[in-house]
Amino acid sequence: MFANAIAAERFRLLRDRSTLFWGFIFAPLVGFFLSIAGDIFLRQLAKKPLTGMPLDLVGQVLKALGSGASVFPALFLAIGAAAVLAGDYRWETWRLLTPRNSRPHLLGAKLVVVGEAILWNLVLTVGLTLLAGVIGASIAGKTLVVSGSGAGLGQIAGVFAVTWLEAMTLASLAAVIAVIARSPMGAVVAVVVVRFVQTILAAGLGAMAPEPTWKTLAIPAYSADLLRGFLAAPNHAGLETGPVGVALLVLLAWAAALAGGAILLFQRQDLTRE
């Protein structure tokens, strides 16, 4: 029954072109075009090929993945997640779906499909970043290098997984707000505000306490940045594994607790008018 619910949600999302584009495709496209525009601007400013400036493809990918759940991408991911998670409140179709499957399966399937969409969003980000690097190098006349810092596919895979997990904490939060507010807009606003506040808190507390503390590690954005810094560093030089392990547990705990809370609230919700 759970597999059927996932298949049904996937079918619905694939045919919702507006949600697919604005939620999971638009932000990577903006990053791609801004990167190309920046290389064109530099080329025009320099008025000659920038042959002395190498372009690190792996570094570019790690940077793009590192910002994959920041405030701007999170806005559009929240739009996509809210459309999937709260769309049935908007169209008042829950009462048609709940007799056909259990509530945990229905909401869990939505979270799984959102997770799949975020995964493909990050894959698209990686692909467009590589393409932008190749095009930008040819425009600006830069030297193209695969990795100037010693990082490789292992670092990319690790940073990819951390960013996906961080995005899933936001998607799980969107699920909680969608159930409480019964509104896609409420979920979008909550996710963006929480992500923005996390950014401010992580920067402020990180500046006051350079070493990780339980207060800073409790912030998903801080824990995700710590994990990405650890994974992207060649041989993890100069970084302790203790706080990194705690950071991973924090992200997993946030995602699981929020998803579980959303399902628990949904089970007890009156859907007679939805």
Beta strands, then each sheet from edge to edge (+ up, - down):
strand 1: 54-56
strand 2: 143-145
sheet 1: 1+ 2+
end
